[in-house]
Amino acid sequence: MFLRLLSDVRWRTASPRWRSPSSSQHMTTSAAEPPPISLPAQAQVVICGGGIVGTSVAYHLSKLGWKDIVLLEQGRLAAGSTRFCAGIVSTVRHLSIELKMADYSNKLYQQLEQETGIKTGYVKTGSISLAQTQDRLISLKRIASRLSVMGIPCEIMAPKQVAQLHPLINIHDLVGAMYVPEDAVVSSVDVSLALANAASRNGVQIHERTSISHVMVQKGCVTGVETDRGQIECQYFVNCAGQWAYELGLSNEEPVSIPLHGCEHFYLLTRPLKKPLESNTPTIVDLDGRIYIRSWQGGILSGGFEKNPKPIFTEGRNQLEIQNLHEDWDHFEPLLSSLLRRMPGLEALEIMQLVNCPESFTPDMRCIMGESPTVQGYFVLAGMNSAGTSFGGGAGRYLAEWMVNGCPSENVWPLDLKRFGALQSSRTFLRHRVMEVMPLIYDLKVPRWDFQTGRQLRTSPLYDRLDAQGARWMEKHGFERPKYFVPPGKDLLALDQSKTFYKPDWFDIVGSEVKCCKEAVCVIDMSSFTKFEISSTGEQALEVLQYLFSNDLDVPVGHIVHTGMLNEEGGYENDCSIARLNKRSFFMISPTDQQVHCWAWLKKHMPNDSNLLLEDVTWKYTALNLIGPRAVDVLSELSYVPMTPEHFPSLFCKEMSVGYANGIRVMSMTHTGEPGFMLYIPIEYALHVYNELMSVGQKYGIRNAGYYALRSLRIEKFFAFWGQDLDTFTTPLECGREFRVKLDKGTDFIGRDALMQQKQDGVCKRFTMFILEDHDTDLHLWPWWGEPIYRNGHYVGKTTSSAYSYTLDRHVCLGFVQNFDEETREALVVTPDFINRGEYEIDIAGQRFQAKAKLYPFSSLFTQRRRKDEMELSGYHGK
Ligand SMILES: Cc1cc2nc3c(=O)[nH]c(=O)nc-3n(C[C@H](O)[C@H](O)[C@H](O)COP(=O)(O)OP(=O)(O)OC[C@H]3O[C@@H](n4cnc5c(N)ncnc54)[C@H](O)[C@@H]3O)c2cc1C
């Protein structure tokens, strides 16, 4: 049997193709092994890794005008995972940033041959994603809605149509499919070589057979790299080392955590069919069967994502020169069976080889991009979760923009390295998590699914108490948070299995928690929130916060200020609440996943002054949200202090005793607009305070509640949350928060100029609330997030979050409305009038529902409880 991969043979002879005559002086090549050209002593940027990702970064940096770039590759270009890539370029993605990256990659690869003269194997095959179940079809329809509004053609089709598009496919078990005709296949090696060629023509120096041992760091900044061929001084380092990125990150004196882990990844290659399969035959993605199948050299290439992956190199670095590991037919057998079920005609076809190559996976199935929070100038692009070719072009572009312009042209927060901390970098955690992640890539993901591995890593001291009372948990940044509480007597098993795009079976449970929050009092454990203290010996803390935040923080001691931490464009880097504890000390509360990002931002912008102290006190405080009209009674009883608004006004913070415990930071705010308090409790008092609240609260009808109730409450109150509704591209003026911006506070702040300009020009998108009208909660699919919004039949934006409002008995969606010029597609100003005059529809998996758009004063809802019939809202507080 012919056991060598054809691409293997091609690759060995292909290396010199990335050279171009004009740039040969910059490079070495080992085809004829001439003596290596010595490394430069310095460069602006050193990129580690000559796979599709590293070459894409080099290509895009050089396109953006940076020239002094050196790319170092320990082996040969494209000899890592890229070499064994199946070459499928697919835009079928749930996350819109991933969809955009894949779309861009596709377009880039299509023109690369023309640009460089190097054949990239680009063939527009189209892809067909199959659905064996109705739920899978819904999931595909949701993607189809998003693809269409991005202008990517796609079609939901019946099984019979699938059979017409593919000659070999068995359709007997299918309920439908999604066809994306623009999807393609490439030779990933050749794409990398073409990118390298274009980059080297633009001046990038490429050195193969050069291994980086570690990155040199001084005073928190990159200063150079140490290689087996000497040192290079540099300002920027880019870690594109694929599966080696984790180890390389740890090898610095100042380690950089890059949480990814390798797994073996398989596909088989067959000999050509009797009637060779056309090269443009659509790629089949049989998600429920866990396999993909593409045409390859007249035969097929088929791989997949097995249920029981094999993590690899947990204990250390991959030392392999060639990445093809052992064939493991026993392991591949379930995927092979699935393939033969889907294409029974292949039974007699001769198999050429089972390829097995390591690929890196990340804790949340998304790639890792951006600058290290600890080392300035250290950038990362790695952890591609078996989509490095689909994403490589787009991801390389965004990273290059980030380095050159200071930020990418799209919101890449879902991919930002700073969404992780060192806490996700334990080898055991990564090993366990990637074993879950790899199968999840093809698993059906219903709304609000949670990871099962790596759980109970960070917990509140109340975890066991709440668990015993029926808490069901979700995880954020490693922290366990209660979703809802299963009342005694409910069928726990059935609830755990609640997996649906329709009305979930926690509906009534959450409804009763919401009711209790509105009519009595509930406790929600919100300990996962990020908490920082900033203090100084003089005025330094106030000065720095005034510069970093848009609201005025020079408020009397005890006041709480809701404020945004903005970037130069006025976009939200963070949205938080800051309490002034005393003249020189502030307590900042931020979303859970801001722990690393906010810390890095503050550190980057704070002066290096020993009189100014920033401390992460997240772990020191348990946070309980006492929410509801009777919260005031419970707390008054426990503190012997009147807690009514006259004595304890809204947005006020005071340290007081609760029960026996002293020094509890009590704040009159709830994050949902309901009356109540946040209690920040030193952890050793947490159990005592909780027990006291529950005991005294009994007569007021107190009960536990979870984040799902909180979500419903905040969405019906039109409260935007950072990370869901707000991002680095949203300004306070676009989400109706001018009142949190003090342009005239007497000091400059980051983003002020941009906001002044925007105030003058008007906003081009506006945060809007939609109440679904002809939607039946029991019968119809639910909106969750990301649903397209149509105004007068035209696409104007997407929902950012949705919830069922138990007050309105309707679904409420929040999202941004834009106004595009129909001819030029230019974004025009969106006035309240534009919002109010439109007829709206929300597209849920292809079915449109009428919706009423609302813009209404935030503050009036914050202070008043409103009944359903009072929710007819008018006017708007800003332009
Ligand atoms: C079997 C298989 C099938 C796949 N199929 C697809 C597919 O169909 N579609 C798709 O989109 N994706 C697919 N992928 C995923 C895709 O191949 C990868 O995500 C992508 O190739 C990763 O590219 P990379 O540049 O990050 O990593 P790599 O290609 O591994 O490149 C990293 C490079 O860094 C170099 N390096 C590491 N450490 C150092 C050091 N210290 N000094 C110098 N150099 C160093 C390595 O030698 C290597 O060349 C597949 C992957 C596998 C394994």
The ligand as an SDF file (V2000), in Angstrom:
LIG
                    3D

 53 58  0  0  0  0  0  0  0  0999 V2000
   -5.6700   16.7650   11.1070 C   0  0  0  0  0  0  0  0  0  0  0  0
   -6.0260   18.2080   11.0590 C   0  0  0  0  0  0  0  0  0  0  0  0
   -6.9990   18.6620   10.1870 C   0  0  0  0  0  0  0  0  0  0  0  0
   -7.3230   20.0090   10.1530 C   0  0  0  0  0  0  0  0  0  0  0  0
   -8.2590   20.4590    9.2750 N   0  0  0  0  0  0  0  0  0  0  0  0
   -8.5780   21.7650    9.2200 C   0  0  0  0  0  0  0  0  0  0  0  0
   -9.4830   22.2670    8.2580 C   0  0  0  0  0  0  0  0  0  0  0  0
   -9.9920   21.5480    7.4280 O   0  0  0  0  0  0  0  0  0  0  0  0
   -9.7760   23.5850    8.2600 N   0  0  0  0  0  0  0  0  0  0  0  0
   -9.2050   24.4380    9.1450 C   0  0  0  0  0  0  0  0  0  0  0  0
   -9.5300   25.6210    9.1150 O   0  0  0  0  0  0  0  0  0  0  0  0
   -8.3260   23.9950   10.0610 N   0  0  0  0  0  0  0  0  0  0  0  0
   -7.9880   22.6880   10.1080 C   0  0  0  0  0  0  0  0  0  0  0  0
   -7.0680   22.2360   10.9970 N   0  0  0  0  0  0  0  0  0  0  0  0
   -6.4720   23.1740   11.9130 C   0  0  0  0  0  0  0  0  0  0  0  0
   -5.3290   23.9410   11.2890 C   0  0  0  0  0  0  0  0  0  0  0  0
   -4.4980   23.0710   10.5880 O   0  0  0  0  0  0  0  0  0  0  0  0
   -4.5290   24.6030   12.3820 C   0  0  0  0  0  0  0  0  0  0  0  0
   -5.4090   25.3000   13.2460 O   0  0  0  0  0  0  0  0  0  0  0  0
   -3.5430   25.5720   11.8400 C   0  0  0  0  0  0  0  0  0  0  0  0
   -2.7140   24.9340   10.9250 O   0  0  0  0  0  0  0  0  0  0  0  0
   -2.7200   26.1310   12.9680 C   0  0  0  0  0  0  0  0  0  0  0  0
   -1.7720   26.9690   12.4060 O   0  0  0  0  0  0  0  0  0  0  0  0
   -0.6570   27.6080   13.3040 P   0  0  0  0  0  0  0  0  0  0  0  0
    0.1680   28.4650   12.4350 O   0  0  0  0  0  0  0  0  0  0  0  0
   -1.2730   28.2090   14.5190 O   0  0  0  0  0  0  0  0  0  0  0  0
    0.1570   26.3660   13.8720 O   0  0  0  0  0  0  0  0  0  0  0  0
    1.2880   25.5070   13.1810 P   0  0  0  0  0  0  0  0  0  0  0  0
    1.0020   25.2010   11.7860 O   0  0  0  0  0  0  0  0  0  0  0  0
    1.5300   24.3340   14.0780 O   0  0  0  0  0  0  0  0  0  0  0  0
    2.5110   26.4790   13.2010 O   0  0  0  0  0  0  0  0  0  0  0  0
    3.2190   26.7910   14.3780 C   0  0  0  0  0  0  0  0  0  0  0  0
    4.6580   26.8660   13.9750 C   0  0  0  0  0  0  0  0  0  0  0  0
    5.4130   27.3900   15.0420 O   0  0  0  0  0  0  0  0  0  0  0  0
    6.6890   26.7790   15.0030 C   0  0  0  0  0  0  0  0  0  0  0  0
    7.2920   26.9320   16.3170 N   0  0  0  0  0  0  0  0  0  0  0  0
    6.8100   26.4720   17.4880 C   0  0  0  0  0  0  0  0  0  0  0  0
    7.6470   26.8000   18.4970 N   0  0  0  0  0  0  0  0  0  0  0  0
    8.6800   27.4750   17.9470 C   0  0  0  0  0  0  0  0  0  0  0  0
    9.8390   28.0640   18.4950 C   0  0  0  0  0  0  0  0  0  0  0  0
   10.1050   28.0300   19.7930 N   0  0  0  0  0  0  0  0  0  0  0  0
   10.6930   28.6880   17.6560 N   0  0  0  0  0  0  0  0  0  0  0  0
   10.4210   28.7600   16.3090 C   0  0  0  0  0  0  0  0  0  0  0  0
    9.3320   28.1960   15.7450 N   0  0  0  0  0  0  0  0  0  0  0  0
    8.4580   27.5670   16.5550 C   0  0  0  0  0  0  0  0  0  0  0  0
    6.3550   25.3290   14.6690 C   0  0  0  0  0  0  0  0  0  0  0  0
    7.4480   24.6510   14.1590 O   0  0  0  0  0  0  0  0  0  0  0  0
    5.2250   25.4870   13.6720 C   0  0  0  0  0  0  0  0  0  0  0  0
    5.6730   25.4590   12.3330 O   0  0  0  0  0  0  0  0  0  0  0  0
   -6.6880   20.9050   11.0300 C   0  0  0  0  0  0  0  0  0  0  0  0
   -5.7240   20.4490   11.9050 C   0  0  0  0  0  0  0  0  0  0  0  0
   -5.3730   19.1190   11.9090 C   0  0  0  0  0  0  0  0  0  0  0  0
   -4.3070   18.6610   12.8350 C   0  0  0  0  0  0  0  0  0  0  0  0
  1  2  1  0
  2  3  1  0
  2 52  2  0
  3  4  2  0
  4  5  1  0
  4 50  1  0
  5  6  2  0
  6  7  1  0
  6 13  1  0
  7  8  2  0
  7  9  1  0
  9 10  1  0
 10 11  2  0
 10 12  1  0
 12 13  2  0
 13 14  1  0
 14 15  1  0
 14 50  1  0
 15 16  1  0
 16 17  1  0
 16 18  1  0
 18 19  1  0
 18 20  1  0
 20 21  1  0
 20 22  1  0
 22 23  1  0
 23 24  1  0
 24 25  2  0
 24 26  1  0
 24 27  1  0
 27 28  1  0
 28 29  2  0
 28 30  1  0
 28 31  1  0
 31 32  1  0
 32 33  1  0
 33 34  1  0
 33 48  1  0
 34 35  1  0
 35 36  1  0
 35 46  1  0
 36 37  1  0
 36 45  1  0
 37 38  2  0
 38 39  1  0
 39 40  1  0
 39 45  2  0
 40 41  1  0
 40 42  2  0
 42 43  1  0
 43 44  2  0
 44 45  1  0
 46 47  1  0
 46 48  1  0
 48 49  1  0
 50 51  2  0
 51 52  1  0
 52 53  1  0
M  END
$$$$
